[in-house]
Amino acid sequence: MTRPAIAGTLESALYARDLDRAEAFYGGTLGLPVVTRQAGRHVFFRVGGSILLIFNPEATAKGPAPDARLPVPGHGATGPGHYCFAVARDDLDRWRAYLEGEAVAIEADFHWPNGARSIYIRDPSGNSVEFAEPALWAAA
């Protein structure tokens, strides 16, 4: 049997125990639209054509209730995760200035060997959040 194609990434997940702080950061500071929220369990954001899922790891590790409408298997992670936003090269300086103006510390700002640039910050839960130009993976 021939392996079917994968079209791309539809959703990615990070984990945060304090969903209110996560929503304030991703929805407020970064301006991502909230798609849905379930108190104590998750808050989801639209990022272009994909979705950023922020789960409370304590809630999702339990798995679905026996009478759950959607039997999504339990999942979660410990320690900081990573997420990278694709941004235009010309917007990286503006993002840096904006983040600094919002009192978000810049953890790293550098050029990769292929010339692409990345800026790294931490979200309120300690996840590593990167802003990078798409050229980072253009030659991969």
N, C-alpha and C positions, 0 to 999 in steps of 0.2 A: 504494500500500500504506500502511496506517495504521501509524504508529510504535507499537511495543509499549511497555508501561509498565515503569519501573524501580521495583523494590520497596523499595530502600534500599541501604545499604552493608553488604556482607557481611564484607569484610576491608579493612584498610589496612596499609601497610607503612612502616617506618622502617628505616634502615640503620645498622649498628654493626659495626665490625671486631672488637671485644672482646665476644663473645657471653656470656662468663661474667659480665662486669660488667653487661651488659644484663639478664641473667637475675636477678642479685642485686638490681638496681634494680626492675625491673618485677614480678618474682615475689616478691622478699623485701620491699623497702621499700613497694611499692604493693600487694602482696598479690594480684596477678593469678595465676590458676591456669595452669600450663603445659599446653598441649595436646599439643605434640610438640617434639622437639629433634633436630637432626642436627648433630653436632659439626663445627665449622668452617663450617657453611653457614647454619643458621637456628635460631631458637627462636620458637615461636608461643604466644600467650597468649589466653585467653578474656576478653572484655570485654562483659559482658551478653550480648546476642544476636549479637555480632560477634567477629571475631578480629583481634588486633594481631599482625602479622607483623614480626619483627625479622630481617633478613637481613644476612649479611656481604656487602658489595657486591663484594668481590673474587671471592667464590665464585659469586654469582649472575650476574655480568656475563659469565661464560664460557658460559652457556647449558648445555643438557643434553649429557651424554655421548652419543656415537653409539648406545650400547646402553641408554640411559635408559628406565626403565619409564614415566615420565611426561615427555613432551617439552615441558616448560615453557620458553618462550623466555627468553633471557637478559635481565636487567634490572638496574637499580641506579641509584644517585644519588650525587652528590657534594655535600658541604656539608650543613649542618644541615637536617633536615626538620621537620615540625610535626605534632603529634597533639593532639586535644582530647578530654578526658574530660568527659562530662556528669555533673554532680553537683548534688544538691539545694541550693538557695540556703542553707538552714539548715545545710548541712554545710561550706560554704566556710570559715568561721572554724575549724572543727575540722580541716579539711584543712591550713589554713595552720599552725596550731599543731603538728599532727603532723609535717608536713614540716620545720618549723624544729627540732623535737625530734630529728629524724633527721639534722640538719645539712645539709639540702637548702636551698640559698639561694633565696629568693623573688626572682625577677627583676622582676616587676611584679604589682601588685594594684590593679585599678581598676574603675570602673563605666563601661560603654559609654553612648553617648547615649540608648539606649532603657531605661537603668536596670539592665540585666543586669551581673553582675560576673564577672570573670575573674581567675584567679591563674596566673601563668606561672613555670615553672622550667626548668632544663636537665637532661637525662638525662646519664649519664656520657659519652656520645658527642657531646654538644653539641646534640642535637635539642631543639627548643622543645616543651615539654609544657605544655598548658593545662588547667586545671580550670575549667569554666564552667557556669553554670546554663543549662538548656535554653531559657529565655526569651530568650537571646541571639539566637536565630534564629526566635522565635515569630512575629514580624511580617514576616519576610522573604518 
